[in-house]
């Protein structure tokens, strides 16, 4: 079953064509990787899916629903969680509060019930707390729940971003270079974590990554972008042997 | 209670206590906008003046009950806060600050030419309905509701906007709505404090609510620590008392006042209580015990 379908996505920044009619279909439960050299348009594609940019042309369907021109918070409410290439945590909030903010989308308590601590707010607070604790356990940050987010190490911050994104109970999780800046053992843990959250939460995962090894190990389908065009798509084996990919990205073997 | 207080406490001190209370309400209102949500507003005195004039005109010229006049003043201020909140959707930082300064100036000039408001002379002879007990009763309620709000889904969303707006949006927070909400509630408190002030001083004039007053309120929030409720309270207390204490240096008062701010900001750049959390205190205490 298709969960996300992009057709003819085109984006321009002041005459520069960042994305050129991209078609892409992500199926339920897949781990789908997008690779490509710097400036190929990978992050731009993420920003289009999550509503930060409105594409010049093309349509985005999520569970059959049109996402184009929908603001980012509405996209989040539909169940698309994301992390950022350059980590964007709430630095001066505690680790657990970062995750608690993440659950904003799935709760309802509004200004009045929050102001007076009405039953709705109190009931939700309890659930939010329990869920946040569980998610922190999952990414191995429970012990650090009261630290400020900016006191965490780089790898921990990346994992906290994942926990925050999971807090909104996404059905699709977008990871923007989740392994950037991680050392080898952290990367192994990350792969395990991604597999685990997919199983436990029945997630579909779309990720952008530079680390070839990680992508080849983790992803079931890989799309290759170059200069805003999709030049290949297929399973890791096919992608590795695709000539266009080799010449433009992997480099020609001597 | 009131009679007891006036009998046993010197009128001068009582007056300072009342002004501290009013300033706490002002500071907590601005704290919500600037400290918590991170939207730099430099026109809080504008909202205060709307509340002050509205309440004063209602009690004097329409013989409205005091509580109704207070509420009306606060609500009108909240309405203007709502209006001012709308440009914040497009503006940030310095630009927003300019808009809020401009807004407060427009309000001031409006009252300077406003016939029912006594023009430059201002209004005097409001019934002195604001009492110590009333002010501090309201202060306590405002503090409690503020604390409740900030430790809730809404409160965390406001902090998240200050920390990272894009990430807040990606977490499903309607940042537009939340920012307008912060402005509306913050200005409500500003208007409420204005109404109390008018009925305590029994005299208001446009120059009471000028740019310097806005800066004074902003100082309380920054000095105490952005986003911290105890911080804003402490800031309001210190900056209300400081000018009184500094009477001993007479003409050099403002010099010392400015110097005090500079020194405090050098040693506590995040404000006095800006980065103080119970958790950290506990941790430090615990470590000492172990070592």
Interface residues (C-beta under 8 A of the other chain):
Chain A: X50 X52 X71 X72 X73 X76 X77 X81 X82 X84 X88 X89 X90 X91 X92 X93 X94 X97 X100 X101 X102 X104 X105 X106 X107 X109 X110 X111 X114 X115 X116 X117 X121 X124 X125 X128 X146 X164 X165 X167 X168
Chain B: X145 X148 X149 X152 X153 X154 X155 X156 X157 X159 X160 X163 X164 X166 X167 X168 X169 X170 X171 X172 X173 X174 X175 X181 X185 X275 X279
